[in-house]
Amino acid sequence: MKKTSALIWVVLVLVVILVAYLISQQSRTIKEFSVSPKDGVHFTFEQYEGVPHEELRQRQDELQTRLHNAQEEFSQNRQSQPPYQYNIAGLWRAANGASYTINQFGNSITIQEQSPLYGVTAVGWGVIAGQEINIDYVNALYANGRAVLRVSEDSRQITGTCSLAGQTFYLSLFR
């Protein structure tokens, strides 16, 4: 039994080293790393560390402008949309501490990602059709991405995948 447990840990450590190496080859810095039986392997990346504060602030202002413009457009087009089935407007949280503010205009939505360390880090816009949510977004590094998400029946959880710069990652939000 002890040999099996030790072997599992050795394999896990080797996998972590391999993943860390692959990530380092893509110029992303690992800010936080944890392994637990409950949550599995968890990485948090330091994406904005090399961006000067003033430049990051300017990019955040540009993201806010884009978000505001999308909200204005969706607000004006609200009357022509069919009634929505799920209300996802409001504040959502992720396990990594990020928060997401979703505004809903009929079936059109906007989303803003807020990092506890960096402030606004991404904005997006999209549609909700039934439980399916499709969002196009841009982050403060000017990378464009796409999220394909699904809201739970009780509208308390949103899960799915996000694609950004050729990588896909899992996203889980709750309120």
N, CA, C and O atoms as a DFTB+ gen file, in Angstrom:
700 C
 N C O
     1  1       0.820      -1.198       0.000
     2  2       0.000       0.000       0.000
     3  2       0.864       1.261       0.000
     4  3       0.568       2.214      -0.721
     5  1       1.950       1.273       0.819
     6  2       2.825       2.429       0.891
     7  2       3.549       2.648      -0.431
     8  3       3.769       3.788      -0.841
     9  1       3.925       1.541      -1.109
    10  2       4.623       1.670      -2.396
    11  2       3.697       2.289      -3.438
    12  3       4.131       3.117      -4.239
    13  1       2.437       1.896      -3.431
    14  2       1.472       2.447      -4.378
    15  2       1.263       3.928      -4.124
    16  3       1.225       4.721      -5.065
    17  1       1.127       4.308      -2.862
    18  2       0.943       5.706      -2.512
    19  2       2.162       6.538      -2.909
    20  3       2.015       7.634      -3.450
    21  1       3.348       6.030      -2.645
    22  2       4.577       6.738      -3.012
    23  2       4.695       6.863      -4.526
    24  3       5.115       7.903      -5.033
    25  1       4.332       5.823      -5.240
    26  2       4.387       5.848      -6.706
    27  2       3.421       6.891      -7.266
    28  3       3.749       7.600      -8.217
    29  1       2.256       6.980      -6.687
    30  2       1.276       7.975      -7.134
    31  2       1.838       9.383      -6.944
    32  3       1.696      10.224      -7.831
    33  1       2.470       9.651      -5.806
    34  2       3.044      10.967      -5.554
    35  2       4.196      11.264      -6.501
    36  3       4.340      12.399      -6.955
    37  1       5.016      10.271      -6.807
    38  2       6.124      10.468      -7.748
    39  2       5.579      10.823      -9.127
    40  3       6.075      11.741      -9.781
    41  1       4.559      10.091      -9.563
    42  2       3.950      10.371     -10.865
    43  2       3.335      11.776     -10.865
    44  3       3.480      12.520     -11.835
    45  1       2.659      12.129      -9.791
    46  2       2.045      13.444      -9.689
    47  2       3.097      14.553      -9.766
    48  3       2.904      15.545     -10.467
    49  1       4.191      14.385      -9.056
    50  2       5.263      15.379      -9.086
    51  2       5.844      15.497     -10.489
    52  3       6.110      16.606     -10.951
    53  1       6.045      14.378     -11.172
    54  2       6.570      14.412     -12.542
    55  2       5.611      15.126     -13.493
    56  3       6.042      15.878     -14.368
    57  1       4.327      14.893     -13.322
    58  2       3.330      15.575     -14.151
    59  2       3.371      17.076     -13.887
    60  3       3.316      17.877     -14.821
    61  1       3.467      17.452     -12.628
    62  2       3.533      18.873     -12.282
    63  2       4.775      19.518     -12.891
    64  3       4.695      20.619     -13.435
    65  1       5.904      18.854     -12.808
    66  2       7.133      19.388     -13.399
    67  2       6.972      19.545     -14.905
    68  3       7.382      20.559     -15.469
    69  1       6.382      18.554     -15.557
    70  2       6.160      18.635     -17.005
    71  2       5.243      19.801     -17.356
    72  3       5.528      20.557     -18.284
    73  1       4.148      19.950     -16.622
    74  2       3.218      21.049     -16.884
    75  2       3.905      22.395     -16.659
    76  3       3.751      23.315     -17.463
    77  1       4.655      22.509     -15.578
    78  2       5.367      23.765     -15.296
    79  2       6.356      24.083     -16.417
    80  3       6.482      25.239     -16.821
    81  1       7.052      23.076     -16.917
    82  2       7.991      23.296     -18.020
    83  2       7.253      23.783     -19.270
    84  3       7.677      24.748     -19.907
    85  1       6.161      23.122     -19.616
    86  2       5.401      23.511     -20.803
    87  2       4.872      24.933     -20.684
    88  3       4.889      25.693     -21.652
    89  1       4.409      25.285     -19.511
    90  2       3.904      26.640     -19.286
    91  2       5.035      27.648     -19.412
    92  3       4.864      28.706     -20.017
    93  1       6.181      27.326     -18.846
    94  2       7.308      28.261     -18.912
    95  2       7.756      28.503     -20.348
    96  3       8.282      29.571     -20.660
    97  1       7.555      27.538     -21.210
    98  2       7.916      27.703     -22.606
    99  2       6.968      28.651     -23.329
   100  3       7.261      29.094     -24.440
   101  1       5.836      28.963     -22.708
   102  2       4.860      29.870     -23.307
   103  2       4.923      31.244     -22.652
   104  3       3.997      32.040     -22.807
   105  1       5.991      31.533     -21.928
   106  2       6.240      32.841     -21.302
   107  2       5.149      33.246     -20.322
   108  3       4.771      34.417     -20.270
   109  1       4.651      32.322     -19.565
   110  2       3.687      32.641     -18.516
   111  2       4.304      32.278     -17.182
   112  3       4.883      31.200     -17.048
   113  1       4.196      33.134     -16.208
   114  2       4.779      32.917     -14.897
   115  2       3.732      32.307     -13.974
   116  3       2.592      32.770     -13.926
   117  1       4.118      31.279     -13.251
   118  2       3.216      30.688     -12.275
   119  2       3.323      31.501     -10.995
   120  3       4.399      31.612     -10.408
   121  1       2.201      32.070     -10.564
   122  2       2.183      32.887      -9.348
   123  2       1.899      32.020      -8.134
   124  3       2.495      32.210      -7.074
   125  1       0.989      31.071      -8.291
   126  2       0.575      30.240      -7.179
   127  2       0.356      28.831      -7.696
   128  3      -0.140      28.633      -8.806
   129  1       0.730      27.855      -6.883
   130  2       0.563      26.461      -7.257
   131  2       0.117      25.696      -6.023
   132  3       0.672      25.889      -4.941
   133  1      -0.880      24.829      -6.173
   134  2      -1.298      24.015      -5.041
   135  2      -1.791      22.660      -5.533
   136  3      -2.305      22.528      -6.643
   137  1      -1.622      21.663      -4.678
   138  2      -2.105      20.309      -4.951
   139  2      -2.861      19.867      -3.715
   140  3      -2.349      19.943      -2.599
   141  1      -4.087      19.402      -3.923
   142  2      -4.846      18.858      -2.801
   143  2      -5.758      17.759      -3.316
   144  3      -6.194      17.799      -4.467
   145  1      -6.050      16.776      -2.472
   146  2      -6.944      15.692      -2.906
   147  2      -8.327      16.206      -3.283
   148  3      -8.980      15.648      -4.164
   149  1      -8.775      17.269      -2.619
   150  2     -10.108      17.818      -2.884
   151  2     -10.165      18.593      -4.198
   152  3     -11.069      18.383      -5.007
   153  1      -9.182      19.508      -4.415
   154  2      -9.227      20.395      -5.569
   155  2      -8.328      19.968      -6.716
   156  3      -8.406      20.552      -7.797
   157  1      -7.473      18.965      -6.516
   158  2      -6.552      18.536      -7.562
   159  2      -5.395      19.513      -7.680
   160  3      -5.003      20.146      -6.700
   161  1      -4.851      19.631      -8.884
   162  2      -3.734      20.531      -9.143
   163  2      -4.294      21.878      -9.590
   164  3      -5.159      21.938     -10.464
   165  1      -3.796      22.959      -8.985
   166  2      -4.311      24.289      -9.305
   167  2      -3.141      25.241      -9.557
   168  3      -2.228      25.338      -8.737
   169  1      -3.168      25.942     -10.693
   170  2      -2.174      26.950     -11.038
   171  2      -2.853      28.302     -11.115
   172  3      -3.980      28.404     -11.599
   173  1      -2.182      29.339     -10.644
   174  2      -2.596      30.708     -10.887
   175  2      -1.436      31.383     -11.600
   176  3      -0.292      31.301     -11.154
   177  1      -1.731      32.046     -12.700
   178  2      -0.688      32.640     -13.516
   179  2      -0.573      34.132     -13.268
   180  3      -1.570      34.813     -13.028
   181  1       0.635      34.625     -13.326
   182  2       0.930      36.048     -13.169
   183  2       1.074      36.627     -14.572
   184  3       2.188      36.743     -15.081
   185  1      -0.029      36.987     -15.192
   186  2      -0.017      37.454     -16.571
   187  2       0.367      38.918     -16.695
   188  3       0.929      39.316     -17.716
   189  1       0.088      39.711     -15.711
   190  2       0.200      41.151     -15.859
   191  2       1.429      41.722     -15.155
   192  3       1.596      42.940     -15.092
   193  1       2.280      40.860     -14.632
   194  2       3.424      41.317     -13.847
   195  2       4.363      42.221     -14.647
   196  3       4.901      43.181     -14.096
   197  1       4.569      41.936     -15.928
   198  2       5.506      42.718     -16.726
   199  2       4.921      43.983     -17.335
   200  3       5.640      44.727     -18.002
   201  1       3.646      44.246     -17.126
   202  2       3.008      45.417     -17.713
   203  2       3.133      46.589     -16.728
   204  3       2.679      46.488     -15.588
   205  1       3.747      47.701     -17.164
   206  2       3.865      48.870     -16.274
   207  2       2.492      49.335     -15.786
   208  3       1.498      49.235     -16.506
   209  1       2.452      49.840     -14.566
   210  2       1.189      50.229     -13.933
   211  2       0.383      51.208     -14.790
   212  3      -0.820      51.019     -14.972
   213  1       1.025      52.241     -15.314
   214  2       0.310      53.240     -16.129
   215  2      -0.254      52.622     -17.405
   216  3      -1.365      52.954     -17.819
   217  1       0.496      51.738     -18.018
   218  2       0.016      51.085     -19.238
   219  2      -1.167      50.174     -18.920
   220  3      -2.139      50.131     -19.674
   221  1      -1.086      49.447     -17.805
   222  2      -2.199      48.593     -17.402
   223  2      -3.436      49.439     -17.138
   224  3      -4.537      49.062     -17.540
   225  1      -3.275      50.579     -16.467
   226  2      -4.401      51.473     -16.191
   227  2      -5.024      51.978     -17.487
   228  3      -6.248      52.054     -17.592
   229  1      -4.201      52.323     -18.476
   230  2      -4.711      52.779     -19.770
   231  2      -5.483      51.655     -20.464
   232  3      -6.548      51.887     -21.036
   233  1      -4.950      50.464     -20.411
   234  2      -5.644      49.325     -21.028
   235  2      -6.969      49.050     -20.333
   236  3      -7.961      48.722     -20.984
   237  1      -6.984      49.184     -19.020
   238  2      -8.228      48.983     -18.284
   239  2      -9.270      50.030     -18.662
   240  3     -10.452      49.712     -18.794
   241  1      -8.837      51.273     -18.837
   242  2      -9.755      52.322     -19.282
   243  2     -10.328      52.000     -20.654
   244  3     -11.515      52.214     -20.901
   245  1      -9.487      51.488     -21.546
   246  2      -9.967      51.101     -22.883
   247  2     -10.967      49.948     -22.786
   248  3     -11.967      49.932     -23.504
   249  1     -10.702      48.989     -21.906
   250  2     -11.642      47.883     -21.718
   251  2     -12.977      48.399     -21.193
   252  3     -14.033      47.945     -21.634
   253  1     -12.938      49.340     -20.260
   254  2     -14.164      49.911     -19.708
   255  2     -14.962      50.633     -20.795
   256  3     -16.191      50.552     -20.821
   257  1     -14.272      51.334     -21.686
   258  2     -14.947      52.021     -22.799
   259  2     -15.627      51.012     -23.714
   260  3     -16.773      51.212     -24.115
   261  1     -14.937      49.942     -24.043
   262  2     -15.527      48.906     -24.902
   263  2     -16.750      48.281     -24.239
   264  3     -17.761      48.031     -24.896
   265  1     -16.654      48.032     -22.942
   266  2     -17.772      47.453     -22.209
   267  2     -18.958      48.410     -22.198
   268  3     -20.094      47.996     -22.434
   269  1     -18.699      49.680     -21.928
   270  2     -19.760      50.687     -21.913
   271  2     -20.448      50.775     -23.278
   272  3     -21.676      50.833     -23.349
   273  1     -19.671      50.786     -24.353
   274  2     -20.249      50.850     -25.708
   275  2     -21.134      49.648     -25.998
   276  3     -22.202      49.797     -26.591
   277  1     -20.706      48.463     -25.589
   278  2     -21.520      47.266     -25.800
   279  2     -22.809      47.340     -24.989
   280  3     -23.872      46.959     -25.478
   281  1     -22.724      47.826     -23.756
   282  2     -23.919      47.947     -22.922
   283  2     -24.914      48.937     -23.521
   284  3     -26.122      48.697     -23.506
   285  1     -24.407      50.045     -24.046
   286  2     -25.286      51.032     -24.696
   287  2     -26.000      50.414     -25.894
   288  3     -27.206      50.590     -26.065
   289  1     -25.257      49.696     -26.712
   290  2     -25.841      49.066     -27.901
   291  2     -26.890      48.032     -27.508
   292  3     -27.971      47.995     -28.095
   293  1     -26.579      47.187     -26.516
   294  2     -27.520      46.160     -26.089
   295  2     -28.758      46.785     -25.461
   296  3     -29.867      46.286     -25.655
   297  1     -28.586      47.856     -24.721
   298  2     -29.706      48.530     -24.085
   299  2     -30.676      49.090     -25.122
   300  3     -31.891      49.029     -24.934
   301  1     -30.147      49.630     -26.206
   302  2     -30.979      50.186     -27.269
   303  2     -31.706      49.106     -28.052
   304  3     -32.800      49.348     -28.562
   305  1     -31.115      47.914     -28.156
   306  2     -31.710      46.827     -28.934
   307  2     -32.548      45.874     -28.091
   308  3     -33.026      44.863     -28.604
   309  1     -32.734      46.172     -26.820
   310  2     -33.422      45.276     -25.898
   311  2     -34.847      44.949     -26.341
   312  3     -35.292      43.810     -26.195
   313  1     -35.562      45.928     -26.875
   314  2     -36.964      45.725     -27.227
   315  2     -37.152      44.695     -28.346
   316  3     -38.207      44.065     -28.419
   317  1     -36.166      44.512     -29.208
   318  2     -36.332      43.606     -30.336
   319  2     -35.974      42.168     -29.997
   320  3     -36.074      41.299     -30.863
   321  1     -35.558      41.885     -28.755
   322  2     -35.144      40.540     -28.386
   323  2     -36.282      39.791     -27.713
   324  3     -37.120      40.396     -27.045
   325  1     -36.311      38.458     -27.892
   326  2     -37.317      37.660     -27.185
   327  2     -37.032      37.675     -25.681
   328  3     -35.901      37.940     -25.272
   329  1     -38.038      37.396     -24.859
   330  2     -37.816      37.403     -23.412
   331  2     -36.787      36.339     -23.016
   332  3     -36.716      35.276     -23.634
   333  1     -35.996      36.632     -21.986
   334  2     -34.974      35.680     -21.577
   335  2     -35.523      34.717     -20.538
   336  3     -36.441      35.043     -19.784
   337  1     -34.941      33.522     -20.515
   338  2     -35.392      32.482     -19.605
   339  2     -34.595      32.477     -18.308
   340  3     -35.149      32.206     -17.242
   341  1     -33.308      32.772     -18.386
   342  2     -32.435      32.747     -17.208
   343  2     -31.907      34.141     -16.936
   344  3     -31.435      34.825     -17.844
   345  1     -31.990      34.556     -15.684
   346  2     -31.440      35.842     -15.274
   347  2     -30.067      35.585     -14.663
   348  3     -29.965      35.035     -13.567
   349  1     -29.010      35.984     -15.373
   350  2     -27.650      35.774     -14.874
   351  2     -26.986      37.089     -14.489
   352  3     -25.796      37.115     -14.175
   353  1     -27.743      38.178     -14.511
   354  2     -27.182      39.487     -14.162
   355  2     -26.747      39.491     -12.704
   356  3     -27.405      38.912     -11.839
   357  1     -25.624      40.158     -12.451
   358  2     -25.161      40.309     -11.084
   359  2     -23.708      39.942     -10.918
   360  3     -22.968      39.785     -11.889
   361  1     -23.314      39.809      -9.661
   362  2     -21.927      39.520      -9.308
   363  2     -21.723      38.018      -9.175
   364  3     -22.485      37.332      -8.494
   365  1     -20.684      37.517      -9.834
   366  2     -20.312      36.109      -9.800
   367  2     -18.877      36.019      -9.302
   368  3     -18.104      36.964      -9.457
   369  1     -18.520      34.895      -8.708
   370  2     -17.165      34.697      -8.180
   371  2     -16.583      33.384      -8.694
   372  3     -17.304      32.430      -8.987
   373  1     -15.253      33.367      -8.793
   374  2     -14.524      32.154      -9.137
   375  2     -13.700      31.738      -7.926
   376  3     -13.445      32.551      -7.037
   377  1     -13.287      30.488      -7.887
   378  2     -12.528      29.972      -6.749
   379  2     -11.178      30.672      -6.584
   380  3     -10.637      30.697      -5.479
   381  1     -10.625      31.241      -7.653
   382  2      -9.313      31.901      -7.563
   383  2      -9.393      33.325      -7.017
   384  3      -8.373      34.009      -6.934
   385  1     -10.586      33.781      -6.645
   386  2     -10.740      35.112      -6.067
   387  2     -11.210      36.168      -7.054
   388  3     -11.590      37.265      -6.644
   389  1     -11.191      35.863      -8.334
   390  2     -11.666      36.821      -9.335
   391  2     -13.184      36.968      -9.215
   392  3     -13.890      36.037      -8.827
   393  1     -13.655      38.151      -9.557
   394  2     -15.105      38.367      -9.585
   395  2     -15.510      38.769     -11.001
   396  3     -14.711      39.314     -11.762
   397  1     -16.746      38.494     -11.329
   398  2     -17.273      38.758     -12.663
   399  2     -18.610      39.463     -12.513
   400  3     -19.506      38.968     -11.829
   401  1     -18.743      40.616     -13.151
   402  2     -20.006      41.336     -13.144
   403  2     -20.666      41.142     -14.489
   404  3     -20.108      41.496     -15.527
   405  1     -21.864      40.576     -14.462
   406  2     -22.614      40.327     -15.692
   407  2     -23.802      41.279     -15.727
   408  3     -24.570      41.370     -14.769
   409  1     -23.941      41.986     -16.847
   410  2     -25.127      42.798     -17.116
   411  2     -25.899      42.106     -18.221
   412  3     -25.317      41.626     -19.195
   413  1     -27.207      42.058     -18.066
   414  2     -28.044      41.348     -19.028
   415  2     -29.066      42.313     -19.614
   416  3     -29.744      43.043     -18.892
   417  1     -29.158      42.298     -20.929
   418  2     -30.094      43.136     -21.679
   419  2     -30.884      42.199     -22.579
   420  3     -30.506      41.968     -23.727
   421  1     -31.988      41.654     -22.055
   422  2     -32.689      40.615     -22.808
   423  2     -31.791      39.396     -22.870
   424  3     -31.392      38.865     -21.834
   425  1     -31.465      38.944     -24.082
   426  2     -30.574      37.800     -24.249
   427  2     -29.126      38.217     -24.503
   428  3     -28.252      37.361     -24.637
   429  1     -28.868      39.504     -24.568
   430  2     -27.502      40.002     -24.745
   431  2     -26.892      40.256     -23.369
   432  3     -27.573      40.698     -22.444
   433  1     -25.594      39.969     -23.251
   434  2     -24.924      40.168     -21.971
   435  2     -23.568      40.827     -22.177
   436  3     -22.960      40.735     -23.243
   437  1     -23.118      41.491     -21.124
   438  2     -21.733      41.950     -21.041
   439  2     -21.164      41.365     -19.757
   440  3     -21.898      41.085     -18.809
   441  1     -19.854      41.187     -19.738
   442  2     -19.197      40.626     -18.570
   443  2     -17.892      41.375     -18.342
   444  3     -17.201      41.750     -19.289
   445  1     -17.567      41.586     -17.077
   446  2     -16.313      42.240     -16.703
   447  2     -15.618      41.376     -15.663
   448  3     -16.207      41.032     -14.638
   449  1     -14.368      41.029     -15.928
   450  2     -13.568      40.255     -14.982
   451  2     -12.747      41.218     -14.137
   452  3     -12.118      42.138     -14.661
   453  1     -12.758      41.002     -12.829
   454  2     -12.018      41.855     -11.894
   455  2     -11.093      40.967     -11.070
   456  3     -11.548      40.069     -10.362
   457  1      -9.790      41.224     -11.169
   458  2      -8.796      40.502     -10.402
   459  2      -8.543      41.234      -9.085
   460  3      -8.489      42.463      -9.071
   461  1      -8.386      40.501      -7.975
   462  2      -8.099      41.178      -6.714
   463  2      -6.755      41.924      -6.740
   464  3      -6.583      42.904      -6.015
   465  1      -5.816      41.475      -7.559
   466  2      -4.494      42.113      -7.613
   467  2      -4.394      43.227      -8.645
   468  3      -3.669      44.198      -8.430
   469  1      -5.118      43.103      -9.776
   470  2      -4.900      44.014     -10.903
   471  2      -6.105      44.843     -11.303
   472  3      -5.982      45.709     -12.169
   473  1      -7.244      44.616     -10.717
   474  2      -8.440      45.349     -11.127
   475  2      -9.066      44.699     -12.352
   476  3      -9.071      43.474     -12.473
   477  1      -9.589      45.504     -13.252
   478  2     -10.259      44.982     -14.451
   479  2      -9.223      44.309     -15.352
   480  3      -8.252      44.940     -15.771
   481  1      -9.435      43.039     -15.643
   482  2      -8.485      42.302     -16.468
   483  2      -9.076      41.808     -17.782
   484  3      -8.334      41.390     -18.670
   485  1     -10.405      41.849     -17.921
   486  2     -11.030      41.442     -19.187
   487  2     -12.469      41.928     -19.220
   488  3     -13.114      42.090     -18.184
   489  1     -12.956      42.157     -20.430
   490  2     -14.369      42.459     -20.653
   491  2     -14.845      41.640     -21.843
   492  3     -14.060      41.255     -22.710
   493  1     -16.147      41.383     -21.865
   494  2     -16.691      40.599     -22.970
   495  2     -18.150      40.905     -23.205
   496  3     -18.792      41.606     -22.422
   497  1     -18.661      40.370     -24.289
   498  2     -20.050      40.569     -24.671
   499  2     -20.498      39.323     -25.409
   500  3     -19.699      38.644     -26.054
   501  1     -21.781      39.035     -25.305
   502  2     -22.267      37.830     -25.957
   503  2     -23.758      37.670     -25.780
   504  3     -24.490      38.633     -25.550
   505  1     -24.195      36.408     -25.896
   506  2     -25.615      36.099     -25.825
   507  2     -25.841      34.890     -24.930
   508  3     -24.967      34.040     -24.757
   509  1     -27.038      34.843     -24.371
   510  2     -27.498      33.674     -23.643
   511  2     -28.732      33.169     -24.372
   512  3     -29.674      33.926     -24.609
   513  1     -28.725      31.894     -24.725
   514  2     -29.861      31.249     -25.401
   515  2     -30.191      30.001     -24.596
   516  3     -29.454      29.016     -24.635
   517  1     -31.299      30.046     -23.869
   518  2     -31.585      28.952     -22.951
   519  2     -30.508      28.940     -21.885
   520  3     -30.242      29.963     -21.254
   521  1     -29.889      27.789     -21.680
   522  2     -28.814      27.681     -20.694
   523  2     -27.438      27.951     -21.296
   524  3     -26.459      28.062     -20.559
   525  1     -27.347      28.059     -22.604
   526  2     -26.060      28.232     -23.279
   527  2     -25.659      29.708     -23.324
   528  3     -26.472      30.576     -23.641
   529  1     -24.396      29.973     -23.003
   530  2     -23.854      31.332     -23.009
   531  2     -22.626      31.341     -23.903
   532  3     -21.719      30.529     -23.722
   533  1     -22.588      32.249     -24.862
   534  2     -21.427      32.407     -25.740
   535  2     -20.925      33.838     -25.606
   536  3     -21.677      34.795     -25.790
   537  1     -19.638      33.969     -25.282
   538  2     -19.054      35.287     -25.021
   539  2     -17.763      35.441     -25.807
   540  3     -16.930      34.535     -25.827
   541  1     -17.598      36.581     -26.450
   542  2     -16.316      36.986     -27.007
   543  2     -15.739      37.996     -26.035
   544  3     -16.453      38.875     -25.554
   545  1     -14.439      37.878     -25.740
   546  2     -13.863      38.791     -24.760
   547  2     -12.456      39.209     -25.173
   548  3     -11.831      38.604     -26.043
   549  1     -11.987      40.256     -24.521
   550  2     -10.620      40.751     -24.708
   551  2     -10.055      41.042     -23.324
   552  3     -10.750      41.575     -22.458
   553  1      -8.781      40.685     -23.124
   554  2      -8.180      40.958     -21.819
   555  2      -7.273      42.177     -21.893
   556  3      -7.099      42.768     -22.959
   557  1      -6.700      42.546     -20.763
   558  2      -5.881      43.754     -20.684
   559  2      -4.545      43.617     -21.412
   560  3      -3.807      44.595     -21.539
   561  1      -4.231      42.423     -21.888
   562  2      -3.046      42.217     -22.722
   563  2      -3.414      42.252     -24.200
   564  3      -2.596      41.929     -25.061
   565  1      -4.643      42.643     -24.483
   566  2      -5.196      42.743     -25.837
   567  2      -5.324      41.394     -26.537
   568  3      -5.326      41.340     -27.767
   569  1      -5.429      40.324     -25.792
   570  2      -5.661      39.005     -26.373
   571  2      -7.170      38.773     -26.424
   572  3      -7.884      39.032     -25.455
   573  1      -7.644      38.280     -27.574
   574  2      -9.069      37.990     -27.746
   575  2      -9.341      36.530     -27.433
   576  3      -8.536      35.651     -27.743
   577  1     -10.486      36.287     -26.816
   578  2     -10.852      34.928     -26.464
   579  2     -12.333      34.678     -26.670
   580  3     -13.097      35.577     -27.021
   581  1     -12.713      33.438     -26.444
   582  2     -14.110      33.027     -26.590
   583  2     -14.452      32.087     -25.446
   584  3     -13.683      31.180     -25.127
   585  1     -15.602      32.304     -24.832
   586  2     -16.080      31.440     -23.757
   587  2     -17.369      30.759     -24.186
   588  3     -18.271      31.400     -24.725
   589  1     -17.449      29.479     -23.948
   590  2     -18.661      28.694     -24.190
   591  2     -19.063      28.131     -22.833
   592  3     -18.406      27.244     -22.289
   593  1     -20.159      28.669     -22.299
   594  2     -20.549      28.393     -20.924
   595  2     -21.980      27.880     -20.856
   596  3     -22.726      27.916     -21.834
   597  1     -22.336      27.403     -19.673
   598  2     -23.694      26.912     -19.444
   599  2     -24.114      27.308     -18.032
   600  3     -23.370      27.101     -17.073
   601  1     -25.311      27.880     -17.911
   602  2     -25.847      28.252     -16.609
   603  2     -26.663      27.081     -16.055
   604  3     -27.356      26.390     -16.800
   605  1     -26.573      26.868     -14.745
   606  2     -27.327      25.786     -14.108
   607  2     -28.821      26.103     -14.115
   608  3     -29.220      27.249     -14.321
   609  1     -29.614      25.110     -13.896
   610  2     -31.082      25.272     -13.882
   611  2     -31.532      26.321     -12.876
   612  3     -32.473      27.072     -13.135
   613  1     -30.853      26.376     -11.714
   614  2     -31.248      27.325     -10.672
   615  2     -30.548      28.681     -10.808
   616  3     -30.690      29.537      -9.935
   617  1     -29.803      28.880     -11.878
   618  2     -29.080      30.142     -12.156
   619  2     -28.097      30.524     -11.054
   620  3     -27.863      31.710     -10.821
   621  1     -27.510      29.522     -10.363
   622  2     -26.552      29.802      -9.281
   623  2     -25.115      29.452      -9.666
   624  3     -24.182      29.790      -8.939
   625  1     -24.928      28.771     -10.815
   626  2     -23.580      28.394     -11.229
   627  2     -23.470      28.478     -12.748
   628  3     -24.403      28.147     -13.479
   629  1     -22.300      28.933     -13.199
   630  2     -21.987      28.965     -14.626
   631  2     -20.676      28.205     -14.806
   632  3     -19.695      28.477     -14.115
   633  1     -20.665      27.257     -15.733
   634  2     -19.455      26.476     -15.992
   635  2     -19.233      26.364     -17.498
   636  3     -20.161      26.512     -18.293
   637  1     -17.998      26.104     -17.864
   638  2     -17.684      25.902     -19.274
   639  2     -16.212      26.130     -19.545
   640  3     -15.376      26.063     -18.644
   641  1     -15.912      26.401     -20.809
   642  2     -14.520      26.569     -21.206
   643  2     -14.298      27.937     -21.834
   644  3     -15.196      28.530     -22.432
   645  1     -13.072      28.415     -21.677
   646  2     -12.623      29.658     -22.290
   647  2     -11.414      29.333     -23.151
   648  3     -10.539      28.572     -22.737
   649  1     -11.364      29.893     -24.319
   650  2     -10.214      29.724     -25.204
   651  2      -9.543      31.071     -25.373
   652  3     -10.201      32.079     -25.631
   653  1      -8.211      31.080     -25.225
   654  2      -7.445      32.309     -25.319
   655  2      -6.039      31.960     -25.784
   656  3      -5.368      31.133     -25.166
   657  1      -5.593      32.578     -26.859
   658  2      -4.231      32.405     -27.371
   659  2      -3.887      30.930     -27.578
   660  3      -2.789      30.489     -27.236
   661  1      -4.810      30.188     -28.127
   662  2      -4.545      28.786     -28.432
   663  2      -4.666      27.842     -27.254
   664  3      -4.432      26.643     -27.406
   665  1      -5.023      28.344     -26.088
   666  2      -5.179      27.498     -24.911
   667  2      -6.632      27.504     -24.469
   668  3      -7.334      28.504     -24.615
   669  1      -7.070      26.392     -23.934
   670  2      -8.428      26.275     -23.420
   671  2      -8.344      25.952     -21.937
   672  3      -7.558      25.102     -21.521
   673  1      -9.160      26.636     -21.140
   674  2      -9.188      26.364     -19.713
   675  2     -10.621      26.344     -19.218
   676  3     -11.513      26.916     -19.844
   677  1     -10.834      25.685     -18.096
   678  2     -12.145      25.505     -17.496
   679  2     -12.468      26.696     -16.601
   680  3     -11.602      27.201     -15.887
   681  1     -13.710      27.135     -16.646
   682  2     -14.153      28.247     -15.808
   683  2     -15.405      27.801     -15.045
   684  3     -16.322      27.209     -15.616
   685  1     -15.420      28.094     -13.763
   686  2     -16.582      27.796     -12.926
   687  2     -16.874      29.015     -12.071
   688  3     -16.028      29.456     -11.294
   689  1     -18.076      29.560     -12.217
   690  2     -18.502      30.742     -11.470
   691  2     -19.689      30.376     -10.593
   692  3     -20.487      29.504     -10.938
   693  1     -19.794      31.048      -9.462
   694  2     -20.907      30.789      -8.550
   695  2     -21.372      32.099      -7.934
   696  3     -20.641      33.090      -7.915
   697  1     -22.599      32.085      -7.433
   698  2     -23.108      33.230      -6.678
   699  2     -23.991      32.761      -5.552
   700  3     -24.518      33.579      -4.798
